[in-house]
Amino acid sequence: MVLVILGFVLGAMPAGAEEPPSEPGSLLILSTPSGAAVRMDGTTLPDLTPIFIPSLPPGPRKLTLERFGFRRVERLVDMGSESLETLDVELDQTQVELPWDSLRILQEMATGDATTAEAARRKLGNLGARGIPGLIEAVRSGDPVLTALARERLVELGDGARRALVMAMSDDEDGNISRLVASYGVAVVPDLLRANRDLDDAGELSRPISEIGAPAIPFLLEALQHRTDRFLAARALGYMGSAAATVLVSAASHPDPLIRESVAMAILESEVPAGSVGEILKILRDDPSPAVRKRVATAMEIEPNQHRGSAERLHALRGGPGLTESLAAALTTSDPAAREQAADELGQIEPPTVESTAGLIIMLQTDPEPSVRMAAVRALRYGRVIESAAALASGLDDPDLEIRVQVMGALSEYAGVPGCQEYVARARSSISQLLRVPELSFSVRRKAYWLVSDLHAWEAVAILRERFSDCGGEEREQILSALARLRAFAAVPLVRQALADPETRRAGLEACLELGPLGRQLSPDLSGLLDDPQSQDRQAIAQALGALADSKSLPALTSLLRDDDREVLIAAAAALGVMGPESSAAVQQLARLLPIDDRDVRVAVLDALGAIGPPARTVASQIAHYLADGDKEVETAAGWALERLGPAAEAAVPLLKDLLIHERSDVRVSAAQALAHVGKMAHIAIAPLIRMLGETDESLVGAALEALAAIGPAAIDAVPRMIPMLSGDGGIGWTAQRAIGGMGSAAVPHLVKALDRPELSQHAAFALLRLGVVASPAIPGLSRMVEAESLELRWTAGQALSAIGPAAVPALIDLLRSRHAHARQQAAASLAQMGPLAILALPELIEALSDPAARWRAAEAIRGLGEQPAAALEAKLPGMDEETAAVARETLWRIRNRRW
């Protein structure tokens, strides 16, 4: 029935209408916001807005647009012959579902009854991509039920959600997001490499790549050759440990010195086995490249608190026997310098040994030399065991005040370690006590001020306020900074006082950068300072206003766009970018700066326009012009800006289409990528994009595929060119799958033919899997694949059949009776994935409980049908053999105890 409805949409006419003329027209349906469901003449279209229908017979069409949280809109469109009609509707908001509401909706799904859960699932679907932040927060929580539900929805949301997960790894303390990212497998590796240019911590990104394991190694070997990606690739290979050891040893002899240097990087802070580390060092120690030799020397130096690792790895790096034992013995030597060095090196061994920890504790508590006790503090800082924290806490009474401060800093690292909260609390209270010591030197006070925020020592706020009134100069700056980092309300009046004094103004401006939105009440004070003739202050004021992100400061920031100082222009543009869409009134003033012959100004302006997003649609063509600027940084900024504008960059499509034939291939790639973000409204560029599919450069082909995928069904003519690419190497095959999947039902006949080609069958099945319910014409071909000998073919075909849904149930029922045991097993597994949609197969699933090959999958499918199967299953129990009855009884028990 579903398939009949979907096929009816593009061809059906209202009852009683005359036979349509032979020349159809096209219809583009837009909504603000996008993502609205559309009914045409009472029939729901398969896509959400924006929707492009390339071939629609003339005549009147009644359209209804609905989106959760917005009022329903009805419109009548009169289609003409050979015309392009556009319906652009602005939806009025009623009930608002915020992006973070997806977390609450997931909780309803996890705890409510079946009716509540189903209603919540519909609400989650209506949120669309807007729900991604809440879904990511659910993953970050670590709750297994919420994570499973969030993962299911994130997978449905596709590439955009996966990339959002990657970017969220920058704040992933417990590693929950990292683990989910790794579960995507090889498909996520290009996203991680791309994110390496946006995030600061390559270490965070390298962990999920290393968990993917051997399949990611080809990507990493290629990334080793690129300066921007080699550090990430080296870290990931190092974290793979023994899985990548052979590859790294082989790469140590590579003719490219850049790769050899990267290999030397990979053995630092890694899990490469000690034997492989020694072999790599033997190869690289006398390398002809000075850069490689420098990396090797760094690896062998083992500086304190840097190149940490197991005793075996450090032994391989240092080449000395019995490393841990010899260092522990050196803690008791008579030479203070030797004791200090031994403590520093013991602190690098992970996990800490009992012998080394005991020796360090004794050293901290009894050694007469302050420098040696200080080394013990450094070594115990990362011990992460209660004994280390207890030992450090004893150092809070050390006679040397400098050591006390270092102990407090070390204990701040134990804030999240179970059982150590008591010692962290002692460090927190000790800060206040220390700040009251009259003879405390300024250098010690300065370190203590910094620790106030690290330890969240709120009790020290009153002391800092008192001292602020009694001191001056640099110490005032330190106190302001400490209070601002703590985000204490007490900082606001002190910052205002500092802003009013020319001598402390710079310190006040820097404190505004730390205060963030908490200091928005300072916006009038900052705006009033713009009459200052010193351009340096105007630059700092712009930066401070941006940090406060207060829309009330928009006029002041806009006025700075007329400044003669380039640094002020850059700071003002950056500040407007921080405010995002709230800066929409400044779009034209920003665009007027683009012709300035200054790369940094252009980049700042383009970044700001991109951050403002869709409100910058009026200058989209000007932004697109800079894709061919000639300066790589400017071109990159223009591409990023167009990406953030997305469909709002529609006005730039004609220029982007022209850039597809530019003499520089990188400009052509950037233009195609920009068209991909514009999406369905870029349909006028289909012809040159199809021509790009014939290029030999994979980057051009991949970019064209992405753009055609985003354009969707209007680009159906490209599918015959895409089909052979399904088996392409690297990312081309995956991109072709996504592109064909984006074409909708019109691509199905092409994929059905590809199922009969052995080299394409599995790839075609993957593309059909992406299409879901509209892929029903492929059911016979997919059913044949389920009976194949290849596990990969069976699994892929089974996944595609389950995605098709109820229309595939009869075919799966037939497969439950197949003479091939593996086909019966896969059919039961596919029905299990359908959940309640497989209800029509209940009799056959109960029968399959007696099939040893399929019984456990059949039991899983029956459980997924909810409460309904219980009566039918119980009625069949008397006629079952003992083994089958045991499976049936367990299934009944699990149905009635749903938490299992």
C-alpha positions in Angstrom: 0.0 0.0 0.0 2.8 2.4 0.9 4.5 1.8 -2.4 1.3 2.5 -4.3 0.9 5.8 -2.5 4.5 6.9 -3.2 4.1 6.0 -6.8 0.9 7.9 -7.0 2.4 11.2 -5.8 4.1 12.2 -9.0 1.6 10.7 -11.4 -1.8 11.0 -9.8 -4.4 13.6 -10.8 -7.5 14.7 -8.8 -10.7 12.7 -9.5 -12.5 13.9 -12.5 -9.6 15.8 -14.0 -9.0 15.7 -17.7 -6.1 13.8 -19.3 -3.0 16.1 -18.6 -1.1 17.6 -21.5 2.1 15.8 -22.6 4.4 18.6 -21.4 4.9 18.4 -17.5 6.2 21.2 -15.3 8.5 21.3 -12.3 7.6 22.3 -8.7 10.0 23.5 -6.0 8.5 23.5 -2.4 10.4 25.5 0.2 9.6 26.2 3.9 11.1 28.3 6.6 12.2 26.4 8.6 12.8 23.5 6.3 11.9 19.9 7.3 8.2 20.1 6.8 6.1 17.2 5.7 4.0 17.8 2.6 0.7 16.3 1.4 -0.3 16.8 -2.2 -3.9 16.2 -3.0 -4.2 14.2 0.2 -1.1 12.0 -0.4 2.0 12.4 1.7 5.2 13.0 -0.2 8.2 10.8 0.7 10.6 13.7 1.4 10.6 16.7 3.7 11.1 20.3 2.5 12.9 21.5 0.5 11.3 19.2 -2.2 11.9 19.4 -6.0 9.5 17.5 -8.2 11.0 17.6 -11.7 8.0 16.2 -13.7 4.4 17.1 -12.7 1.4 17.2 -15.1 -0.3 20.6 -15.4 -3.3 21.4 -13.3 -4.3 22.6 -9.8 -2.5 21.0 -6.8 -3.7 21.3 -3.2 -0.6 21.3 -0.9 -0.6 21.0 2.9 2.6 21.7 4.9 3.0 20.4 8.5 5.9 20.5 10.9 5.8 19.7 14.6 5.6 22.9 16.7 4.3 25.0 13.7 0.8 25.8 12.4 -0.4 23.8 9.4 -0.4 25.7 6.1 -2.6 24.9 3.1 -1.9 26.3 -0.4 -3.3 25.9 -3.9 -0.7 25.8 -6.7 -1.8 25.9 -10.4 0.8 24.0 -12.4 1.3 25.3 -15.9 2.7 23.4 -18.9 6.6 23.3 -19.0 6.7 25.8 -16.1 8.8 25.9 -12.9 6.5 26.8 -10.0 7.9 27.7 -6.6 6.0 27.6 -3.3 7.9 29.3 -0.5 6.0 29.1 2.9 7.1 30.7 6.2 5.7 28.5 9.0 4.3 30.2 12.2 5.6 28.7 15.4 3.2 27.4 18.0 4.7 24.8 20.4 8.5 25.0 20.4 10.7 21.9 20.6 14.2 23.1 21.4 17.3 21.2 20.2 18.0 20.0 23.7 14.5 18.7 24.1 15.6 15.6 22.2 17.3 14.5 25.5 13.9 14.8 27.3 12.2 13.0 24.5 14.7 10.1 24.7 13.9 9.8 28.4 10.2 9.5 27.6 11.0 6.7 25.1 13.2 4.9 27.7 10.7 5.1 30.7 7.2 5.4 29.2 4.8 2.7 28.1 4.5 1.7 24.5 2.0 4.5 23.6 4.2 7.2 25.2 7.3 5.8 23.6 5.7 5.8 20.2 4.5 9.4 20.6 8.0 10.4 21.8 9.6 8.7 18.7 7.3 10.8 16.4 8.3 14.0 18.3 12.0 13.1 17.9 11.5 12.5 14.2 9.8 15.9 13.8 12.8 17.6 15.5 15.0 16.3 12.7 18.6 17.6 12.7 17.7 20.2 15.3 17.7 17.4 17.9 21.3 16.5 17.4 22.7 18.5 20.4 20.4 16.7 22.8 21.2 13.3 21.2 24.9 14.0 21.7 24.2 15.0 25.3 22.5 11.7 25.8 25.6 9.9 24.5 27.8 12.0 26.7 25.8 11.0 29.8 26.9 7.4 29.5 23.5 6.0 30.3 23.3 2.7 28.2 19.6 2.9 27.4 19.7 6.6 26.4 22.9 6.0 24.4 21.3 3.1 22.5 18.2 5.2 21.6 20.3 8.2 20.7 22.7 6.1 18.5 19.7 4.7 16.6 18.4 8.2 15.8 21.9 9.6 15.0 22.4 6.9 12.5 19.1 7.8 10.9 20.2 11.4 10.6 23.2 10.4 8.5 26.4 12.2 7.7 25.5 15.5 9.4 25.0 13.8 12.7 28.2 11.8 12.4 30.2 14.9 11.8 28.5 16.6 14.7 29.6 13.7 16.9 33.1 14.1 15.7 33.2 17.8 16.6 31.6 17.0 20.0 34.7 15.0 20.9 36.5 18.2 21.9 34.4 17.9 25.1 34.3 14.2 25.8 35.8 13.6 29.3 34.5 10.1 29.7 35.1 8.9 26.2 31.4 8.0 25.6 31.2 10.0 22.3 34.6 8.7 21.2 33.4 5.1 21.6 30.2 5.8 19.6 32.3 7.6 16.8 34.5 4.5 16.6 31.4 2.3 16.1 30.9 3.9 12.7 34.0 2.1 11.5 36.0 3.2 8.5 33.3 5.5 7.2 34.2 8.0 10.0 37.9 8.2 9.3 37.7 11.0 6.7 35.5 13.0 9.0 38.1 12.7 11.8 40.9 13.7 9.5 38.8 16.7 8.3 38.0 17.7 11.9 41.7 17.6 12.7 41.9 21.0 11.0 39.1 22.4 13.2 39.8 20.9 16.7 43.0 21.5 18.7 43.5 18.1 20.2 44.7 15.5 17.7 45.0 13.1 20.6 41.2 13.1 21.2 40.6 12.4 17.5 43.2 9.7 17.2 41.6 7.4 19.9 38.5 6.4 17.9 40.6 5.9 14.8 42.8 3.5 16.7 39.8 1.6 18.0 38.7 1.0 14.4 41.9 -0.9 14.0 43.4 -2.4 10.8 40.7 -1.2 8.3 41.8 2.4 9.1 45.5 1.8 8.4 45.4 2.6 4.6 43.8 6.0 5.4 46.4 6.7 8.0 49.3 5.8 5.8 48.1 8.3 3.2 47.6 10.9 5.9 51.2 10.5 7.1 52.2 12.2 3.8 50.3 15.4 4.6 51.7 18.0 7.0 48.2 18.9 8.3 47.2 15.3 9.1 50.5 13.5 9.9 50.5 14.2 13.7 46.9 12.8 14.0 47.8 9.8 11.8 51.0 9.1 13.8 49.1 9.2 17.1 46.4 6.9 15.9 48.9 4.3 14.6 50.8 4.5 17.9 47.6 3.9 19.9 46.8 0.8 17.8 49.7 -0.9 19.5 50.6 -4.3 18.1 48.0 -4.0 15.3 50.0 -1.2 13.6 53.5 -2.3 14.8 54.5 -4.1 11.6 53.2 -1.2 9.5 55.3 1.3 11.5 58.4 -0.8 11.4 58.0 -1.0 7.6 57.3 2.7 7.2 60.5 3.5 9.2 62.4 2.6 6.0 60.1 4.6 3.6 62.0 6.8 1.2 59.9 9.9 2.1 61.6 11.6 5.1 58.2 13.1 6.1 56.8 9.6 6.7 59.9 8.5 8.6 59.6 11.6 10.8 56.0 10.7 11.4 56.9 7.2 12.5 59.3 8.7 15.0 56.4 10.7 16.3 54.2 7.7 16.5 56.3 6.0 19.2 55.9 8.8 21.6 53.0 8.6 24.1 51.8 5.5 22.3 51.1 1.8 22.9 53.6 0.4 20.4 55.2 -2.8 21.8 58.6 -2.4 23.3 60.2 -4.7 20.7 58.9 -2.7 17.8 60.0 0.5 19.5 63.5 -0.8 19.7 63.5 -1.9 16.0 62.2 1.5 14.8 64.9 3.3 16.8 67.6 1.1 15.4 66.4 2.0 11.9 66.0 5.7 12.5 68.8 6.5 14.9 71.3 7.3 12.0 68.7 8.6 9.6 70.1 11.0 6.9 67.4 13.6 7.6 68.2 16.0 10.5 64.4 16.4 11.2 64.1 12.6 11.7 67.2 12.4 13.9 65.8 15.3 16.0 62.5 13.4 16.5 64.4 10.3 17.5 66.5 12.2 20.0 63.3 13.7 21.5 61.9 10.2 21.9 64.9 9.0 23.8 65.3 12.0 26.1 62.2 11.3 28.2 61.7 14.8 29.6 59.7 15.0 32.9 55.8 14.9 32.5 55.9 14.4 28.8 56.7 11.0 27.1 54.8 8.8 29.5 54.4 5.1 29.0 54.9 1.6 30.5 58.2 0.6 32.0 58.9 -1.8 29.1 58.4 1.0 26.5 60.5 3.4 28.4 63.2 0.7 28.7 63.1 0.4 24.9 63.5 4.1 24.5 66.3 4.5 27.0 68.0 1.2 26.2 68.8 0.6 29.9 68.2 -2.6 31.9 65.7 -2.9 34.8 64.5 0.7 34.4 61.9 0.7 37.2 64.1 -1.1 39.7 67.1 1.1 39.0 65.1 4.3 39.3 63.4 3.2 42.5 66.9 2.4 44.0 68.2 5.8 42.9 65.6 7.5 45.1 67.7 6.8 48.2 71.1 7.8 46.7 73.1 10.5 48.5 73.2 12.7 45.4 70.2 15.2 45.5 70.5 15.8 41.7 70.3 12.0 41.1 67.3 11.6 43.4 65.5 14.5 41.6 66.1 13.0 38.2 65.0 9.5 39.3 61.8 11.0 40.7 61.0 12.8 37.5 61.6 9.7 35.4 59.5 7.4 37.7 56.6 9.8 37.3 56.4 9.0 33.6 55.8 5.2 34.1 52.2 4.2 33.7 50.7 2.6 35.7 52.8 3.5 38.7 54.3 0.6 40.5 54.0 -0.1 44.2 57.7 0.2 44.7 58.0 3.5 42.9 55.0 5.1 44.6 56.2 4.0 48.0 59.6 5.5 47.4 58.1 8.8 46.1 55.8 9.1 49.1 58.7 8.7 51.5 60.7 11.2 49.5 58.0 13.8 49.7 57.5 13.4 53.4 61.2 13.1 54.5 63.7 14.4 52.0 65.7 17.4 53.3 66.1 19.0 49.8 63.2 21.2 48.6 64.1 20.6 45.0 63.8 16.8 45.5 60.5 17.1 47.3 59.3 19.2 44.4 60.3 16.4 42.0 58.3 13.9 44.1 55.2 16.2 43.8 55.6 16.3 40.0 55.9 12.5 39.9 52.9 11.9 42.1 50.8 14.5 40.2 49.6 11.9 37.6 49.6 8.8 39.9 45.7 8.7 39.9 45.6 6.4 43.0 44.4 7.2 46.5 47.8 6.5 48.0 49.3 9.2 45.8 46.6 11.7 46.7 47.0 11.0 50.4 50.8 11.5 50.1 50.3 14.8 48.3 47.8 16.0 50.9 50.6 15.5 53.5 52.6 18.0 51.5 50.0 20.7 52.2 51.9 21.3 55.5 55.3 21.5 53.9 57.5 24.3 55.3 58.3 25.4 51.8 55.4 27.6 50.6 56.4 27.0 46.9 56.0 23.3 47.4 52.6 23.8 49.1 51.3 25.6 46.0 52.7 22.8 43.7 50.9 20.2 45.9 47.6 22.1 45.5 48.1 22.1 41.8 48.8 18.4 41.7 45.7 17.6 43.8 43.6 19.5 41.3 44.3 16.7 38.9 42.6 14.3 41.3 39.2 16.0 41.2 37.6 13.2 39.3 39.4 10.3 40.9 37.2 8.1 43.1 38.0 8.3 46.8 40.1 11.4 46.5 37.5 14.1 47.1 38.6 14.6 50.7 42.2 15.4 49.6 41.0 17.8 46.9 38.7 19.6 49.5 41.8 20.0 51.7 43.7 21.6 48.9 40.7 23.9 48.2 40.6 25.1 51.8 44.4 25.4 51.9 44.3 28.0 49.2 42.4 30.4 51.4 44.7 29.8 54.3 47.8 30.3 52.1 46.5 33.6 50.7 46.3 34.9 54.3 50.0 34.3 55.0 51.5 37.8 55.4 55.0 36.9 54.2 53.8 35.1 51.1 56.0 36.2 48.1 54.3 37.6 45.0 55.5 34.7 42.8 53.8 32.2 45.1 50.6 34.3 45.4 50.5 34.5 41.6 50.6 30.7 41.3 47.9 30.5 44.1 45.7 32.9 42.2 45.8 30.7 39.2 44.8 27.6 41.3 41.7 29.4 42.7 39.8 28.6 39.5 41.4 25.2 39.0 40.2 24.0 42.4 36.9 26.0 42.2 37.9 27.6 45.5 34.9 29.8 46.0 35.8 30.5 49.6 38.8 32.5 48.4 36.6 35.1 46.6 36.2 37.3 49.7 40.0 37.3 50.3 40.7 38.2 46.7 38.2 41.1 46.8 39.9 42.5 50.0 43.4 42.2 48.5 42.3 43.9 45.2 41.7 47.1 47.2 45.1 47.0 48.9 47.4 46.1 45.9 48.1 47.5 42.5 49.9 46.9 39.2 50.5 43.3 38.1 48.9 41.8 41.2 45.6 43.5 40.5 45.7 41.9 37.0 46.3 38.5 38.5 43.3 38.8 40.9 41.0 40.1 38.2 42.0 37.1 36.0 41.5 34.6 38.8 38.0 35.9 39.6 37.0 36.1 35.9 38.2 32.5 35.3 36.2 31.4 38.3 33.2 33.2 36.7 32.5 34.8 40.0 29.8 37.6 40.1 32.1 39.5 42.4 34.4 40.0 39.4 31.9 42.3 37.6 32.2 45.4 39.7 36.0 45.0 40.0 36.3 44.7 36.2 34.1 47.8 35.8 36.4 49.6 38.2 39.4 48.5 36.2 37.9 49.6 32.9 37.4 53.1 34.2 41.1 53.5 35.1 43.4 53.9 32.1 46.2 52.2 34.0 44.2 49.0 34.6 42.0 49.1 31.5 44.0 46.4 29.7 43.6 44.1 32.6 39.9 44.7 32.7 39.5 44.0 29.0 41.4 40.7 29.4 39.2 39.8 32.3 36.1 40.4 30.0 37.5 37.7 27.7 37.4 35.2 30.7 34.0 36.3 32.1 32.1 35.6 28.9 28.3 36.1 29.0 28.4 36.5 32.8 29.8 40.0 32.2 27.1 41.2 29.7 26.2 44.0 32.0 29.6 45.5 31.2 28.6 46.1 27.5 27.7 49.8 28.0 31.0 50.4 29.8 32.9 48.9 26.9 30.9 50.7 24.2 31.5 54.0 26.0 35.3 53.4 25.7 35.3 53.5 21.9 36.0 57.2 21.7 39.5 56.3 23.0 42.0 57.4 20.4 44.3 54.5 21.0 43.7 51.9 18.3 45.1 49.1 20.5 42.4 49.7 23.0 39.7 49.7 20.3 41.0 46.3 19.2 40.9 44.9 22.7 37.4 46.5 23.3 36.1 44.7 20.1 37.5 41.4 21.4 35.9 41.9 24.8 32.5 42.8 23.3 32.7 39.6 21.2 33.4 37.5 24.3 30.4 39.0 26.0 28.2 38.1 22.9 25.6 40.8 23.8 23.3 41.9 21.0 23.1 45.3 22.7 26.7 45.9 21.7 25.9 45.4 17.9 25.9 49.2 17.1 29.2 49.7 18.8 30.8 46.8 16.9 29.3 47.8 13.6 30.8 51.3 14.1 34.3 49.7 14.4 33.9 48.4 10.8 34.7 51.9 9.6 38.0 52.0 11.5 41.3 52.7 9.7 43.2 50.2 11.7 43.3 46.7 10.2 43.7 45.0 13.6 40.5 46.7 14.8 38.6 45.6 11.7 39.8 42.0 12.2 38.8 42.1 15.9 35.4 43.7 15.2 34.6 41.1 12.4 35.6 38.3 14.7 33.4 39.7 17.5 30.4 39.9 15.1 31.0 36.3 14.1 30.9 35.2 17.8 27.4 36.7 18.0 26.3 34.7 15.1 22.8 35.3 13.5 22.3 38.2 16.0 24.8 40.2 13.9 22.5 40.0 10.8 22.2 43.8 10.7 25.9 44.1 10.1 26.0 41.8 7.0 26.2 44.6 4.4 28.9 46.5 6.4 31.0 43.4 6.6 30.6 42.7 2.9 31.9 46.2 2.0 35.2 45.2 3.6 35.8 42.2 1.3 37.4 44.2 -1.6 40.1 45.4 0.8 43.5 44.0 -0.3 44.3 42.4 3.0 44.2 38.7 3.4 43.6 38.7 7.2 40.8 41.2 6.9 39.1 39.1 4.2 39.5 35.9 6.1 38.0 37.5 9.3 35.1 39.0 7.3 34.3 35.7 5.5 34.5 33.8 8.8 32.1 36.3 10.4 29.6 36.0 7.5 29.8 32.2 7.7 29.1 32.4 11.5 26.1 34.7 10.9 24.8 32.0 8.6 21.5 32.2 6.6 20.9 35.9 7.4 24.0 36.5 5.1 22.1 35.2 2.1 22.1 38.6 0.4 25.9 38.5 0.0 26.2 34.8 -1.0 27.4 35.7 -4.5 30.2 38.0 -3.2 31.3 35.2 -0.9 31.4 32.7 -3.7 33.6 35.0 -5.7 36.4 34.4 -3.2 36.5 30.7 -3.8 39.0 31.6 -6.6 40.8 34.4 -4.8 44.2 32.9 -5.3 45.0 32.9 -1.6 44.4 29.5 0.0 43.3 30.9 3.4 40.8 33.2 1.8 39.4 30.4 -0.4 39.1 28.1 2.6 37.3 30.8 4.5 34.9 31.4 1.6 34.1 27.7 1.3 33.4 27.5 5.0 31.1 30.5 4.9 29.1 29.0 2.0 28.9 25.7 4.0 27.4 27.6 6.9 24.9 29.4 4.7 23.7 26.1 3.2 20.5 26.4 1.2 20.5 30.2 1.9 23.4 30.5 -0.5 21.0 29.9 -3.5 21.8 33.3 -5.0 25.5 32.1 -5.5 24.5 29.1 -7.6 25.0 30.7 -11.1 28.6 31.8 -10.1 29.3 28.4 -8.5 28.1 26.7 -11.7 30.6 28.8 -13.7 33.4 27.9 -11.3 32.9 24.2 -12.0 34.9 24.7 -15.2 37.6 26.8 -13.6 41.2 26.1 -14.7 42.2 25.2 -11.1 40.9 21.8 -9.9 40.9 22.9 -6.3 38.5 25.7 -7.1 36.2 23.3 -9.0 36.2 21.0 -5.9 35.3 24.0 -3.7 32.5 25.1 -6.0 31.1 21.6 -6.0 31.3 21.3 -2.3 29.5 24.6 -1.9 26.7 23.4 -4.3 26.4 20.3 -2.1 25.6 22.6 0.9 23.1 24.6 -1.2 21.3 21.3 -1.9 18.2 20.9 -4.0 18.1 24.5 -5.2 21.4 23.9 -7.0 19.7 21.9 -9.7 20.7 24.3 -12.5 24.3 23.0 -12.1 23.4 19.3 -12.7 24.9 19.1 -16.3 28.4 20.3 -15.4 28.4 18.2 -12.3 27.6 15.1 -14.4 30.5 16.0 -16.7 32.8 16.1 -13.6 32.0 12.5 -13.0 34.2 11.6 -16.0 37.3 13.2 -14.5 40.3 11.2 -13.4 40.9 13.2 -10.3 39.1 11.5 -7.4 38.7 14.7 -5.5 36.7 16.2 -8.4 34.6 13.1 -8.8 33.9 12.8 -5.0 32.9 16.5 -4.8 30.6 16.1 -7.8 29.0 13.0 -6.3 28.4 14.9 -3.0 26.7 17.8 -4.9 24.5 15.5 -7.0 23.5 13.6 -3.9 22.4 16.8 -2.2 20.5 18.0 -5.2 18.5 14.7 -5.1 15.9 13.3 -7.5 16.4 16.2 -9.9 19.8 14.7 -10.7 18.5 11.3 -11.7 20.2 11.5 -15.1 23.5 11.1 -13.3 22.7 7.6 -11.9 23.9 5.6 -14.9 27.3 7.3 -14.6 27.3 6.6 -10.8 26.4 2.9 -10.9 29.9 1.7 -12.0 31.5 3.8 -9.3 29.8 1.8 -6.5 32.8 -0.5 -6.5 35.3 2.3 -6.5 38.3 2.4 -4.2 38.7 4.6 -1.1 35.7 6.9 -0.4 34.4 7.0 -4.0 32.3 3.9 -3.6 30.8 5.1 -0.3 30.1 8.5 -1.8 28.4 7.0 -4.9 26.2 4.9 -2.6 25.1 8.1 -0.7 24.6 9.9 -4.0 22.4 7.2 -5.5 20.5 6.9 -2.2 19.7 10.6 -2.4 18.0 10.2 -5.8 15.0 8.4 -4.2 12.7 5.9 -5.9 13.8 6.9 -9.4 17.2 5.3 -8.8 15.7 1.9 -7.9 15.5 0.4 -11.4 19.2 1.1 -12.0 20.2 -0.5 -8.7 17.9 -3.6 -9.4 20.0 -4.2 -12.6 23.2 -3.7 -10.7 22.2 -6.5 -8.3 22.8 -9.0 -11.1 26.4 -7.9 -11.6 28.7 -9.8 -9.1 31.2 -6.9 -8.8 28.4 -4.4 -7.9 25.8 -6.5 -6.1 26.8 -5.8 -2.6 27.4 -2.1 -3.2 24.0 -1.8 -4.9 22.4 -3.5 -1.9 24.0 -0.9 0.4 22.5 1.9 -1.8 19.1 0.2 -1.6 19.5 0.0 2.1 19.8 3.8 2.2 16.6 4.2 0.1 14.5 2.2 2.5 10.8 1.7 1.8 10.9 3.0 -1.8 13.3 0.2 -2.7 10.5 -2.4 -2.8 11.0 -3.3 -6.6 14.4 -4.7 -5.5 12.8 -7.3 -3.2 13.2 -10.3 -5.6 16.9 -9.5 -6.3 17.7 -9.0 -2.6 15.9 -12.2 -1.8 18.2 -14.1 -4.1 21.2 -12.5 -2.5 20.1 -13.7 0.9 20.6 -17.3 -0.3 24.1 -16.5 -1.5 27.1 -18.3 0.1 28.9 -15.0 0.9 28.2 -13.8 4.5 28.7 -10.1 3.4 26.2 -10.4 0.6 23.6 -12.1 2.8 24.0 -9.6 5.6 23.8 -6.5 3.3 20.7 -7.9 1.4 19.0 -8.7 4.7 19.6 -5.2 6.0 18.1 -3.7 2.9 15.0 -6.0 3.1 14.5 -5.0 6.7 14.8 -1.3 5.8 12.1 -1.7 3.1 9.7 -2.7 5.8 6.3 -4.4 5.6 6.5 -4.8 1.8 9.4 -7.2 2.3 7.7 -9.4 4.9 6.2 -11.9 2.4 9.6 -12.4 0.8 11.2 -12.9 4.2 8.5 -15.4 5.1 9.4 -17.4 1.9 13.1 -17.2 3.0 12.2 -18.7 6.4 11.4 -21.9 4.4 14.5 -21.8 2.2 16.6 -25.0 1.9 19.6 -22.9 2.9 20.1 -22.7 6.6 22.0 -19.5 6.4 19.2 -17.9 4.4 16.6 -18.9 7.1 18.8 -17.4 9.8 19.3 -14.1 7.9 15.5 -13.9 7.2 14.8 -14.2 10.9 17.4 -11.6 11.7 15.9 -9.2 9.2 12.5 -9.7 10.6 13.9 -9.0 14.1 15.3 -5.7 12.9 11.9 -4.6 11.7 10.4 -4.8 15.2 6.6 -4.4 15.3 6.4 -4.0 11.5 7.0 -7.8 11.1 3.8 -8.7 12.8 2.4 -10.4 9.7 5.2 -13.0 9.9 4.2 -14.1 13.5 2.9 -17.6 12.6 6.0 -18.4 10.5 8.3 -17.0 13.2 6.7 -19.3 15.8 7.2 -22.2 13.4 10.8 -21.2 12.9 11.5 -21.7 16.7 11.9 -25.4 15.8 14.6 -24.6 13.2 18.1 -24.9 14.9 19.5 -22.4 12.4 17.0 -19.7 12.9 15.4 -20.3 16.3 17.3 -17.6 18.3 16.8 -14.9 15.7 13.2 -15.9 15.4 12.8 -15.6 19.2 14.4 -12.1 19.0 11.9 -11.1 16.2 9.0 -12.4 18.3 10.1 -10.4 21.3 10.3 -7.3 19.2 6.6 -7.5 18.3 5.6 -6.4 21.8 2.9 -8.0 23.9 0.7 -9.2 21.0 2.6 -12.5 20.3 2.3 -13.9 23.8 -1.1 -15.5 23.4 -0.3 -17.1 20.1 3.0 -18.4 21.3 1.5 -19.8 24.5 -1.2 -21.6 22.4 1.5 -23.4 20.4 3.5 -24.6 23.4 1.7 -28.0 23.9 2.6 -29.2 20.4 6.3 -28.2 20.6 9.2 -30.6 21.2 11.2 -30.1 24.4 14.0 -27.9 23.0 11.7 -25.7 21.0 9.3 -25.3 24.0 12.3 -24.2 26.2 13.1 -21.4 23.7 9.4 -20.4 23.5 9.1 -20.3 27.3 12.2 -18.1 27.6 10.7 -15.8 24.9 7.4 -15.6 26.7 9.2 -14.7 30.0 11.2 -11.9 28.2 8.0 -10.5 26.6 6.4 -10.3 30.0 9.5 -8.8 31.7 10.3 -6.1 29.1 13.3 -4.7 30.9 15.2 -7.8 29.6 
